[in-house]
Amino acid sequence: MSQVRAPLVGLDDAFFWEGVEARELRLERCADCRRLRQPPGPMCPACGSLATEVFVPEPHGRLLSWILQRHPPAAVPEQEVIALVELDCGARLVTNLRDADHTALHLDAPVEISFDVLDGVTLPQARLTTQGEH
């Protein structure tokens, strides 16, 4: 039985998931006032414009918050860290924090987004980096 479910892709976020499949983080901003639209939507929450542009931000950011999944499914024996990260561009993503010692995590730890295939589904994942790596 698969543990990871494929995302439900809609009109507003298809560009994001197409980017993930291409192992590229794609975000959206207003083409008029340049405000970031994360999560993506049909119109700008700041100016009401319907004009959008997709861009590829640098995949670097920082750890804002995390939880340790203490009751993993039997098929996933290790505990997973679920993280809220903020990219340098200001976008926030909820994702897994991979390959991290959960006892050494700290607020504002530098992270980088990469892509892993889990149960046949490509997903953006965060990994800790050192300050010098980005």
Backbone torsions as a table, in degrees:
resi	resn	phi	psi	omega
1	MET	NA	135.1	-179.9
2	SER	-73.6	139.7	177.6
3	GLN	-93.9	-25.2	-177.1
4	VAL	-105.7	129.6	178.0
5	ARG	-98.8	140.5	177.5
6	ALA	-65.2	145.8	-179.6
7	PRO	-67.6	152.0	171.8
8	LEU	-88.0	108.6	-174.3
9	VAL	-90.4	129.0	178.5
10	GLY	-114.5	-179.7	179.9
11	LEU	-63.2	-36.4	-175.9
12	ASP	-76.3	-23.4	-175.4
13	ASP	-121.1	10.5	-179.9
14	ALA	-58.1	-40.5	180.0
15	PHE	-59.0	-37.5	-179.4
16	PHE	-63.4	-50.2	-176.9
17	TRP	-71.3	-29.7	172.7
18	GLU	-64.8	-39.3	175.9
19	GLY	-64.1	-43.0	178.7
20	VAL	-59.4	-44.0	177.8
21	GLU	-60.2	-33.0	178.1
22	ALA	-87.4	5.4	-178.2
23	ARG	58.9	45.6	179.4
24	GLU	-137.9	127.8	178.2
25	LEU	-81.2	116.0	179.9
26	ARG	-115.9	130.8	177.9
27	LEU	-123.0	171.3	-176.5
28	GLU	-123.1	145.2	172.9
29	ARG	-140.3	162.5	178.3
30	CYS	-69.4	131.0	179.2
31	ALA	-74.7	-15.7	-179.7
32	ASP	-94.8	-56.6	-176.6
33	CYS	-101.1	-4.6	175.6
34	ARG	71.4	11.4	178.7
35	ARG	-69.5	136.9	176.8
36	LEU	-63.1	137.1	175.6
37	ARG	-114.8	87.0	178.6
38	GLN	-136.1	110.2	6.4
39	PRO	-73.0	157.0	-178.3
40	PRO	-67.0	153.1	179.1
41	GLY	-152.3	175.3	-175.1
42	PRO	-74.5	-20.5	179.6
43	MET	-148.1	159.2	-178.2
44	CYS	-70.4	128.6	178.1
45	PRO	-72.3	-14.8	-179.1
46	ALA	-90.1	-49.2	-173.7
47	CYS	-117.1	-7.1	178.1
48	GLY	81.6	4.4	-178.8
49	SER	-67.9	146.5	173.9
50	LEU	-94.5	-5.1	-178.3
51	ALA	-80.1	128.9	-179.3
52	THR	-128.2	160.6	169.5
53	GLU	-141.1	143.5	178.5
54	VAL	-99.7	138.2	178.4
55	PHE	-138.1	162.4	179.6
56	VAL	-111.8	105.8	-179.1
57	PRO	-78.9	165.6	169.7
58	GLU	-63.4	140.6	-174.3
59	PRO	-84.5	25.2	-176.2
60	HIS	-106.3	150.9	178.3
61	GLY	-170.6	-152.2	-177.2
62	ARG	-142.1	156.6	179.9
63	LEU	-82.4	121.7	179.8
64	LEU	-97.7	-37.6	-177.9
65	SER	-162.7	162.4	178.6
66	TRP	-160.1	158.4	171.8
67	ILE	-133.9	151.8	177.0
68	LEU	-103.6	119.3	178.6
69	GLN	-71.1	112.1	-174.7
70	ARG	-93.2	-11.8	-179.5
71	HIS	-125.7	67.9	-178.4
72	PRO	-70.3	154.3	173.8
73	PRO	-59.8	156.0	-177.8
74	ALA	-57.3	-30.6	-179.2
75	ALA	-74.9	-12.1	179.8
76	VAL	-121.2	87.0	-173.3
77	PRO	-68.6	-27.9	-179.0
78	GLU	-84.0	153.9	176.9
79	GLN	-79.0	137.1	179.4
80	GLU	-99.6	146.9	173.9
81	VAL	-102.7	121.4	176.9
82	ILE	-101.9	126.4	-169.3
83	ALA	-125.0	149.3	166.0
84	LEU	-104.5	118.5	179.4
85	VAL	-118.0	149.3	174.3
86	GLU	-115.7	120.3	177.9
87	LEU	-72.9	159.9	179.6
88	ASP	-58.7	-26.2	179.1
89	CYS	-78.5	-7.3	178.9
90	GLY	104.1	-12.2	179.0
91	ALA	-72.3	143.2	176.1
92	ARG	-111.7	137.8	179.5
93	LEU	-130.1	140.8	169.3
94	VAL	-98.7	126.0	-175.2
95	THR	-154.9	176.6	173.0
96	ASN	-84.1	146.1	172.9
97	LEU	-101.9	109.9	-172.6
98	ARG	-91.8	149.2	171.7
99	ASP	55.4	38.8	-176.7
100	ALA	-115.8	140.4	171.8
101	ASP	-80.1	106.5	-173.6
102	HIS	-64.5	-17.8	178.6
103	THR	-77.7	-14.8	-177.6
104	ALA	-106.4	7.8	-178.4
105	LEU	-71.7	147.7	176.3
106	HIS	-149.5	154.0	178.5
107	LEU	-57.1	138.8	179.3
108	ASP	71.3	12.5	175.5
109	ALA	-59.4	136.8	-179.3
110	PRO	-71.0	138.8	-179.8
111	VAL	-132.3	162.0	174.7
112	GLU	-134.8	142.3	177.9
113	ILE	-90.8	132.3	173.8
114	SER	-133.9	-173.8	-175.7
115	PHE	-130.4	135.1	177.0
116	ASP	-126.7	150.0	172.8
117	VAL	-99.2	116.9	-179.2
118	LEU	-119.6	119.5	-178.2
119	ASP	51.8	38.0	177.9
120	GLY	81.9	3.6	-179.0
121	VAL	-113.7	124.8	177.2
122	THR	-81.4	129.0	-178.4
123	LEU	-136.6	145.7	172.3
124	PRO	-71.9	138.1	-178.3
125	GLN	-134.1	149.0	177.3
126	ALA	-100.5	147.9	174.3
127	ARG	-136.5	143.1	176.8
128	LEU	-68.5	144.2	174.7
129	THR	-129.1	174.5	172.8
130	THR	-98.2	160.4	-176.9
131	GLN	-54.6	-36.9	-176.6
132	GLY	-72.8	-14.8	-177.5
133	GLU	-79.4	-12.7	176.6
134	HIS	-150.7	NA	NA
